[in-house]
Amino acid sequence: MLFRMCGQSFLCLEPQSHPVNAHRMPGQPGLVLLQQGEETSLSMSIVVNSVANPC
C-alpha cells in the first residue's frame, strides 16, 4: 500500500499481500494461513522516479 498526502514531502509504503481489511473480508483474500513451523516470504523491488508534483 502506498499513501502520500497531497502537499507533504513524505509517503507511507507498506508492502502487503492482501487488500486492506482482508482479515474481516469473506474468505480473507490474499492472506496466507501458516501452520506452526511454516514460513513464507515475499520479495519486491522499488524504483523511485522524480515526477512533477501532481498536487
mmCIF file of the N, C-alpha and C atoms, coordinates in Angstrom:
data_MODEL
# 
_entry.id   MODEL 
# 
loop_
_atom_site.group_PDB 
_atom_site.id 
_atom_site.type_symbol 
_atom_site.label_atom_id 
_atom_site.label_alt_id 
_atom_site.label_comp_id 
_atom_site.label_asym_id 
_atom_site.label_entity_id 
_atom_site.label_seq_id 
_atom_site.pdbx_PDB_ins_code 
_atom_site.Cartn_x 
_atom_site.Cartn_y 
_atom_site.Cartn_z 
_atom_site.occupancy 
_atom_site.B_iso_or_equiv 
_atom_site.pdbx_formal_charge 
_atom_site.auth_seq_id 
_atom_site.auth_comp_id 
_atom_site.auth_asym_id 
_atom_site.auth_atom_id 
_atom_site.pdbx_PDB_model_num 
ATOM 1   N N  . MET A 1 1  ? 0.847   -1.148  0.000   1.00 0.00 ? 1  MET A N  1 
ATOM 2   C CA . MET A 1 1  ? 0.000   0.000   0.000   1.00 0.00 ? 1  MET A CA 1 
ATOM 3   C C  . MET A 1 1  ? 0.902   1.222   0.000   1.00 0.00 ? 1  MET A C  1 
ATOM 4   N N  . LEU A 1 2  ? 0.576   2.179   -0.822  1.00 0.00 ? 2  LEU A N  1 
ATOM 5   C CA . LEU A 1 2  ? 1.327   3.421   -0.911  1.00 0.00 ? 2  LEU A CA 1 
ATOM 6   C C  . LEU A 1 2  ? 0.370   4.571   -0.682  1.00 0.00 ? 2  LEU A C  1 
ATOM 7   N N  . PHE A 1 3  ? 0.738   5.475   0.222   1.00 0.00 ? 3  PHE A N  1 
ATOM 8   C CA . PHE A 1 3  ? -0.091  6.634   0.521   1.00 0.00 ? 3  PHE A CA 1 
ATOM 9   C C  . PHE A 1 3  ? 0.793   7.859   0.594   1.00 0.00 ? 3  PHE A C  1 
ATOM 10  N N  . ARG A 1 4  ? 0.381   8.913   -0.082  1.00 0.00 ? 4  ARG A N  1 
ATOM 11  C CA . ARG A 1 4  ? 1.076   10.195  0.008   1.00 0.00 ? 4  ARG A CA 1 
ATOM 12  C C  . ARG A 1 4  ? 0.030   11.282  0.168   1.00 0.00 ? 4  ARG A C  1 
ATOM 13  N N  . MET A 1 5  ? 0.133   12.047  1.239   1.00 0.00 ? 5  MET A N  1 
ATOM 14  C CA . MET A 1 5  ? -0.794  13.136  1.475   1.00 0.00 ? 5  MET A CA 1 
ATOM 15  C C  . MET A 1 5  ? -0.375  14.321  0.612   1.00 0.00 ? 5  MET A C  1 
ATOM 16  N N  . CYS A 1 6  ? -1.308  14.844  -0.143  1.00 0.00 ? 6  CYS A N  1 
ATOM 17  C CA . CYS A 1 6  ? -1.027  15.970  -1.027  1.00 0.00 ? 6  CYS A CA 1 
ATOM 18  C C  . CYS A 1 6  ? -0.426  17.135  -0.227  1.00 0.00 ? 6  CYS A C  1 
ATOM 19  N N  . GLY A 1 7  ? 0.657   17.696  -0.744  1.00 0.00 ? 7  GLY A N  1 
ATOM 20  C CA . GLY A 1 7  ? 1.292   18.825  -0.097  1.00 0.00 ? 7  GLY A CA 1 
ATOM 21  C C  . GLY A 1 7  ? 2.349   18.445  0.924   1.00 0.00 ? 7  GLY A C  1 
ATOM 22  N N  . GLN A 1 8  ? 2.526   17.162  1.201   1.00 0.00 ? 8  GLN A N  1 
ATOM 23  C CA . GLN A 1 8  ? 3.525   16.708  2.165   1.00 0.00 ? 8  GLN A CA 1 
ATOM 24  C C  . GLN A 1 8  ? 4.727   16.129  1.427   1.00 0.00 ? 8  GLN A C  1 
ATOM 25  N N  . SER A 1 9  ? 5.872   16.143  2.074   1.00 0.00 ? 9  SER A N  1 
ATOM 26  C CA . SER A 1 9  ? 7.104   15.673  1.431   1.00 0.00 ? 9  SER A CA 1 
ATOM 27  C C  . SER A 1 9  ? 7.444   14.240  1.812   1.00 0.00 ? 9  SER A C  1 
ATOM 28  N N  . PHE A 1 10 ? 6.497   13.508  2.392   1.00 0.00 ? 10 PHE A N  1 
ATOM 29  C CA . PHE A 1 10 ? 6.774   12.137  2.800   1.00 0.00 ? 10 PHE A CA 1 
ATOM 30  C C  . PHE A 1 10 ? 5.682   11.211  2.273   1.00 0.00 ? 10 PHE A C  1 
ATOM 31  N N  . LEU A 1 11 ? 5.952   9.926   2.327   1.00 0.00 ? 11 LEU A N  1 
ATOM 32  C CA . LEU A 1 11 ? 4.956   8.945   1.934   1.00 0.00 ? 11 LEU A CA 1 
ATOM 33  C C  . LEU A 1 11 ? 5.023   7.757   2.865   1.00 0.00 ? 11 LEU A C  1 
ATOM 34  N N  . CYS A 1 12 ? 3.992   6.938   2.825   1.00 0.00 ? 12 CYS A N  1 
ATOM 35  C CA . CYS A 1 12 ? 3.930   5.723   3.631   1.00 0.00 ? 12 CYS A CA 1 
ATOM 36  C C  . CYS A 1 12 ? 3.870   4.543   2.662   1.00 0.00 ? 12 CYS A C  1 
ATOM 37  N N  . LEU A 1 13 ? 4.770   3.603   2.809   1.00 0.00 ? 13 LEU A N  1 
ATOM 38  C CA . LEU A 1 13 ? 4.815   2.415   1.970   1.00 0.00 ? 13 LEU A CA 1 
ATOM 39  C C  . LEU A 1 13 ? 4.741   1.196   2.869   1.00 0.00 ? 13 LEU A C  1 
ATOM 40  N N  . GLU A 1 14 ? 3.702   0.396   2.676   1.00 0.00 ? 14 GLU A N  1 
ATOM 41  C CA . GLU A 1 14 ? 3.525   -0.817  3.479   1.00 0.00 ? 14 GLU A CA 1 
ATOM 42  C C  . GLU A 1 14 ? 3.325   -2.004  2.545   1.00 0.00 ? 14 GLU A C  1 
ATOM 43  N N  . PRO A 1 15 ? 4.375   -2.796  2.326   1.00 0.00 ? 15 PRO A N  1 
ATOM 44  C CA . PRO A 1 15 ? 4.208   -3.983  1.489   1.00 0.00 ? 15 PRO A CA 1 
ATOM 45  C C  . PRO A 1 15 ? 3.202   -4.940  2.128   1.00 0.00 ? 15 PRO A C  1 
ATOM 46  N N  . GLN A 1 16 ? 2.263   -5.416  1.352   1.00 0.00 ? 16 GLN A N  1 
ATOM 47  C CA . GLN A 1 16 ? 1.301   -6.386  1.854   1.00 0.00 ? 16 GLN A CA 1 
ATOM 48  C C  . GLN A 1 16 ? 0.815   -7.255  0.715   1.00 0.00 ? 16 GLN A C  1 
ATOM 49  N N  . SER A 1 17 ? 0.394   -8.462  1.058   1.00 0.00 ? 17 SER A N  1 
ATOM 50  C CA . SER A 1 17 ? -0.025  -9.441  0.056   1.00 0.00 ? 17 SER A CA 1 
ATOM 51  C C  . SER A 1 17 ? -1.544  -9.517  -0.077  1.00 0.00 ? 17 SER A C  1 
ATOM 52  N N  . HIS A 1 18 ? -2.236  -8.640  0.595   1.00 0.00 ? 18 HIS A N  1 
ATOM 53  C CA . HIS A 1 18 ? -3.690  -8.742  0.677   1.00 0.00 ? 18 HIS A CA 1 
ATOM 54  C C  . HIS A 1 18 ? -4.325  -7.362  0.643   1.00 0.00 ? 18 HIS A C  1 
ATOM 55  N N  . PRO A 1 19 ? -5.612  -7.283  0.351   1.00 0.00 ? 19 PRO A N  1 
ATOM 56  C CA . PRO A 1 19 ? -6.308  -5.998  0.381   1.00 0.00 ? 19 PRO A CA 1 
ATOM 57  C C  . PRO A 1 19 ? -6.407  -5.457  1.810   1.00 0.00 ? 19 PRO A C  1 
ATOM 58  N N  . VAL A 1 20 ? -6.587  -4.158  1.909   1.00 0.00 ? 20 VAL A N  1 
ATOM 59  C CA . VAL A 1 20 ? -6.819  -3.536  3.208   1.00 0.00 ? 20 VAL A CA 1 
ATOM 60  C C  . VAL A 1 20 ? -8.028  -4.189  3.859   1.00 0.00 ? 20 VAL A C  1 
ATOM 61  N N  . ASN A 1 21 ? -7.916  -4.496  5.142   1.00 0.00 ? 21 ASN A N  1 
ATOM 62  C CA . ASN A 1 21 ? -9.005  -5.094  5.932   1.00 0.00 ? 21 ASN A CA 1 
ATOM 63  C C  . ASN A 1 21 ? -9.345  -6.523  5.528   1.00 0.00 ? 21 ASN A C  1 
ATOM 64  N N  . ALA A 1 22 ? -8.426  -7.233  4.886   1.00 0.00 ? 22 ALA A N  1 
ATOM 65  C CA . ALA A 1 22 ? -8.695  -8.609  4.439   1.00 0.00 ? 22 ALA A CA 1 
ATOM 66  C C  . ALA A 1 22 ? -9.043  -9.531  5.597   1.00 0.00 ? 22 ALA A C  1 
ATOM 67  N N  . HIS A 1 23 ? -8.578  -9.205  6.803   1.00 0.00 ? 23 HIS A N  1 
ATOM 68  C CA . HIS A 1 23 ? -8.871  -10.049 7.966   1.00 0.00 ? 23 HIS A CA 1 
ATOM 69  C C  . HIS A 1 23 ? -10.366 -10.105 8.263   1.00 0.00 ? 23 HIS A C  1 
ATOM 70  N N  . ARG A 1 24 ? -11.093 -9.080  7.820   1.00 0.00 ? 24 ARG A N  1 
ATOM 71  C CA . ARG A 1 24 ? -12.535 -9.028  8.079   1.00 0.00 ? 24 ARG A CA 1 
ATOM 72  C C  . ARG A 1 24 ? -13.371 -9.287  6.823   1.00 0.00 ? 24 ARG A C  1 
ATOM 73  N N  . MET A 1 25 ? -12.726 -9.591  5.705   1.00 0.00 ? 25 MET A N  1 
ATOM 74  C CA . MET A 1 25 ? -13.444 -9.857  4.452   1.00 0.00 ? 25 MET A CA 1 
ATOM 75  C C  . MET A 1 25 ? -13.783 -11.341 4.341   1.00 0.00 ? 25 MET A C  1 
ATOM 76  N N  . PRO A 1 26 ? -14.901 -11.658 3.710   1.00 0.00 ? 26 PRO A N  1 
ATOM 77  C CA . PRO A 1 26 ? -15.239 -13.065 3.482   1.00 0.00 ? 26 PRO A CA 1 
ATOM 78  C C  . PRO A 1 26 ? -14.123 -13.773 2.705   1.00 0.00 ? 26 PRO A C  1 
ATOM 79  N N  . GLY A 1 27 ? -13.684 -14.900 3.195   1.00 0.00 ? 27 GLY A N  1 
ATOM 80  C CA . GLY A 1 27 ? -12.624 -15.668 2.539   1.00 0.00 ? 27 GLY A CA 1 
ATOM 81  C C  . GLY A 1 27 ? -11.228 -15.139 2.784   1.00 0.00 ? 27 GLY A C  1 
ATOM 82  N N  . GLN A 1 28 ? -11.098 -14.027 3.465   1.00 0.00 ? 28 GLN A N  1 
ATOM 83  C CA . GLN A 1 28 ? -9.805  -13.396 3.764   1.00 0.00 ? 28 GLN A CA 1 
ATOM 84  C C  . GLN A 1 28 ? -8.867  -13.416 2.549   1.00 0.00 ? 28 GLN A C  1 
ATOM 85  N N  . PRO A 1 29 ? -9.239  -12.710 1.469   1.00 0.00 ? 29 PRO A N  1 
ATOM 86  C CA . PRO A 1 29 ? -8.462  -12.768 0.218   1.00 0.00 ? 29 PRO A CA 1 
ATOM 87  C C  . PRO A 1 29 ? -7.020  -12.317 0.396   1.00 0.00 ? 29 PRO A C  1 
ATOM 88  N N  . GLY A 1 30 ? -6.107  -13.099 -0.170  1.00 0.00 ? 30 GLY A N  1 
ATOM 89  C CA . GLY A 1 30 ? -4.693  -12.761 -0.169  1.00 0.00 ? 30 GLY A CA 1 
ATOM 90  C C  . GLY A 1 30 ? -3.938  -13.162 1.080   1.00 0.00 ? 30 GLY A C  1 
ATOM 91  N N  . LEU A 1 31 ? -4.637  -13.512 2.159   1.00 0.00 ? 31 LEU A N  1 
ATOM 92  C CA . LEU A 1 31 ? -3.947  -13.904 3.385   1.00 0.00 ? 31 LEU A CA 1 
ATOM 93  C C  . LEU A 1 31 ? -3.442  -15.334 3.265   1.00 0.00 ? 31 LEU A C  1 
ATOM 94  N N  . VAL A 1 32 ? -2.296  -15.598 3.851   1.00 0.00 ? 32 VAL A N  1 
ATOM 95  C CA . VAL A 1 32 ? -1.699  -16.926 3.825   1.00 0.00 ? 32 VAL A CA 1 
ATOM 96  C C  . VAL A 1 32 ? -1.727  -17.476 5.248   1.00 0.00 ? 32 VAL A C  1 
ATOM 97  N N  . LEU A 1 33 ? -2.446  -18.565 5.448   1.00 0.00 ? 33 LEU A N  1 
ATOM 98  C CA . LEU A 1 33 ? -2.521  -19.193 6.755   1.00 0.00 ? 33 LEU A CA 1 
ATOM 99  C C  . LEU A 1 33 ? -1.353  -20.157 6.912   1.00 0.00 ? 33 LEU A C  1 
ATOM 100 N N  . LEU A 1 34 ? -0.537  -19.931 7.929   1.00 0.00 ? 34 LEU A N  1 
ATOM 101 C CA . LEU A 1 34 ? 0.630   -20.773 8.164   1.00 0.00 ? 34 LEU A CA 1 
ATOM 102 C C  . LEU A 1 34 ? 0.395   -21.652 9.379   1.00 0.00 ? 34 LEU A C  1 
ATOM 103 N N  . GLN A 1 35 ? 0.859   -22.869 9.293   1.00 0.00 ? 35 GLN A N  1 
ATOM 104 C CA . GLN A 1 35 ? 0.824   -23.783 10.427  1.00 0.00 ? 35 GLN A CA 1 
ATOM 105 C C  . GLN A 1 35 ? 2.099   -23.574 11.246  1.00 0.00 ? 35 GLN A C  1 
ATOM 106 N N  . GLN A 1 36 ? 2.109   -24.052 12.465  1.00 0.00 ? 36 GLN A N  1 
ATOM 107 C CA . GLN A 1 36 ? 3.274   -23.906 13.322  1.00 0.00 ? 36 GLN A CA 1 
ATOM 108 C C  . GLN A 1 36 ? 4.507   -24.460 12.620  1.00 0.00 ? 36 GLN A C  1 
ATOM 109 N N  . GLY A 1 37 ? 5.576   -23.682 12.609  1.00 0.00 ? 37 GLY A N  1 
ATOM 110 C CA . GLY A 1 37 ? 6.832   -24.088 11.989  1.00 0.00 ? 37 GLY A CA 1 
ATOM 111 C C  . GLY A 1 37 ? 6.937   -23.722 10.512  1.00 0.00 ? 37 GLY A C  1 
ATOM 112 N N  . GLU A 1 38 ? 5.839   -23.330 9.878   1.00 0.00 ? 38 GLU A N  1 
ATOM 113 C CA . GLU A 1 38 ? 5.882   -22.939 8.469   1.00 0.00 ? 38 GLU A CA 1 
ATOM 114 C C  . GLU A 1 38 ? 6.300   -21.479 8.355   1.00 0.00 ? 38 GLU A C  1 
ATOM 115 N N  . GLU A 1 39 ? 6.758   -21.121 7.184   1.00 0.00 ? 39 GLU A N  1 
ATOM 116 C CA . GLU A 1 39 ? 7.115   -19.732 6.923   1.00 0.00 ? 39 GLU A CA 1 
ATOM 117 C C  . GLU A 1 39 ? 6.811   -19.382 5.487   1.00 0.00 ? 39 GLU A C  1 
ATOM 118 N N  . THR A 1 40 ? 6.761   -18.126 5.222   1.00 0.00 ? 40 THR A N  1 
ATOM 119 C CA . THR A 1 40 ? 6.544   -17.644 3.862   1.00 0.00 ? 40 THR A CA 1 
ATOM 120 C C  . THR A 1 40 ? 7.452   -16.439 3.647   1.00 0.00 ? 40 THR A C  1 
ATOM 121 N N  . SER A 1 41 ? 7.633   -16.054 2.418   1.00 0.00 ? 41 SER A N  1 
ATOM 122 C CA . SER A 1 41 ? 8.467   -14.886 2.134   1.00 0.00 ? 41 SER A CA 1 
ATOM 123 C C  . SER A 1 41 ? 7.878   -14.125 0.949   1.00 0.00 ? 41 SER A C  1 
ATOM 124 N N  . LEU A 1 42 ? 8.304   -12.916 0.820   1.00 0.00 ? 42 LEU A N  1 
ATOM 125 C CA . LEU A 1 42 ? 7.842   -12.032 -0.242  1.00 0.00 ? 42 LEU A CA 1 
ATOM 126 C C  . LEU A 1 42 ? 9.029   -11.202 -0.670  1.00 0.00 ? 42 LEU A C  1 
ATOM 127 N N  . SER A 1 43 ? 9.188   -11.002 -1.949  1.00 0.00 ? 43 SER A N  1 
ATOM 128 C CA . SER A 1 43 ? 10.241  -10.105 -2.420  1.00 0.00 ? 43 SER A CA 1 
ATOM 129 C C  . SER A 1 43 ? 9.622   -9.088  -3.359  1.00 0.00 ? 43 SER A C  1 
ATOM 130 N N  . MET A 1 44 ? 10.244  -7.919  -3.405  1.00 0.00 ? 44 MET A N  1 
ATOM 131 C CA . MET A 1 44 ? 9.749   -6.869  -4.290  1.00 0.00 ? 44 MET A CA 1 
ATOM 132 C C  . MET A 1 44 ? 10.888  -5.908  -4.578  1.00 0.00 ? 44 MET A C  1 
ATOM 133 N N  . SER A 1 45 ? 10.743  -5.173  -5.644  1.00 0.00 ? 45 SER A N  1 
ATOM 134 C CA . SER A 1 45 ? 11.699  -4.127  -5.999  1.00 0.00 ? 45 SER A CA 1 
ATOM 135 C C  . SER A 1 45 ? 10.958  -2.806  -6.022  1.00 0.00 ? 45 SER A C  1 
ATOM 136 N N  . ILE A 1 46 ? 11.601  -1.773  -5.540  1.00 0.00 ? 46 ILE A N  1 
ATOM 137 C CA . ILE A 1 46 ? 11.012  -0.436  -5.540  1.00 0.00 ? 46 ILE A CA 1 
ATOM 138 C C  . ILE A 1 46 ? 11.896  0.452   -6.386  1.00 0.00 ? 46 ILE A C  1 
ATOM 139 N N  . VAL A 1 47 ? 11.305  1.097   -7.374  1.00 0.00 ? 47 VAL A N  1 
ATOM 140 C CA . VAL A 1 47 ? 12.021  2.030   -8.229  1.00 0.00 ? 47 VAL A CA 1 
ATOM 141 C C  . VAL A 1 47 ? 11.397  3.413   -8.021  1.00 0.00 ? 47 VAL A C  1 
ATOM 142 N N  . VAL A 1 48 ? 12.211  4.383   -7.704  1.00 0.00 ? 48 VAL A N  1 
ATOM 143 C CA . VAL A 1 48 ? 11.720  5.737   -7.451  1.00 0.00 ? 48 VAL A CA 1 
ATOM 144 C C  . VAL A 1 48 ? 12.150  6.631   -8.594  1.00 0.00 ? 48 VAL A C  1 
ATOM 145 N N  . ASN A 1 49 ? 11.169  7.321   -9.191  1.00 0.00 ? 49 ASN A N  1 
ATOM 146 C CA . ASN A 1 49 ? 11.433  8.268   -10.259 1.00 0.00 ? 49 ASN A CA 1 
ATOM 147 C C  . ASN A 1 49 ? 10.949  9.636   -9.831  1.00 0.00 ? 49 ASN A C  1 
ATOM 148 N N  . SER A 1 50 ? 11.608  10.658  -10.258 1.00 0.00 ? 50 SER A N  1 
ATOM 149 C CA . SER A 1 50 ? 11.183  12.018  -9.964  1.00 0.00 ? 50 SER A CA 1 
ATOM 150 C C  . SER A 1 50 ? 10.151  12.444  -11.011 1.00 0.00 ? 50 SER A C  1 
ATOM 151 N N  . VAL A 1 51 ? 9.017   12.949  -10.558 1.00 0.00 ? 51 VAL A N  1 
ATOM 152 C CA . VAL A 1 51 ? 7.972   13.438  -11.447 1.00 0.00 ? 51 VAL A CA 1 
ATOM 153 C C  . VAL A 1 51 ? 7.485   14.783  -10.941 1.00 0.00 ? 51 VAL A C  1 
ATOM 154 N N  . ALA A 1 52 ? 6.808   15.504  -11.801 1.00 0.00 ? 52 ALA A N  1 
ATOM 155 C CA . ALA A 1 52 ? 6.227   16.779  -11.394 1.00 0.00 ? 52 ALA A CA 1 
ATOM 156 C C  . ALA A 1 52 ? 5.205   16.554  -10.301 1.00 0.00 ? 52 ALA A C  1 
ATOM 157 N N  . ASN A 1 53 ? 5.092   17.486  -9.374  1.00 0.00 ? 53 ASN A N  1 
ATOM 158 C CA . ASN A 1 53 ? 4.137   17.381  -8.273  1.00 0.00 ? 53 ASN A CA 1 
ATOM 159 C C  . ASN A 1 53 ? 2.716   17.523  -8.808  1.00 0.00 ? 53 ASN A C  1 
ATOM 160 N N  . PRO A 1 54 ? 1.887   16.455  -8.704  1.00 0.00 ? 54 PRO A N  1 
ATOM 161 C CA . PRO A 1 54 ? 0.528   16.491  -9.241  1.00 0.00 ? 54 PRO A CA 1 
ATOM 162 C C  . PRO A 1 54 ? -0.459  17.228  -8.346  1.00 0.00 ? 54 PRO A C  1 
ATOM 163 N N  . CYS A 1 55 ? -0.040  17.640  -7.158  1.00 0.00 ? 55 CYS A N  1 
ATOM 164 C CA . CYS A 1 55 ? -0.961  18.298  -6.217  1.00 0.00 ? 55 CYS A CA 1 
ATOM 165 C C  . CYS A 1 55 ? -1.016  19.789  -6.417  1.00 0.00 ? 55 CYS A C  1 
# 
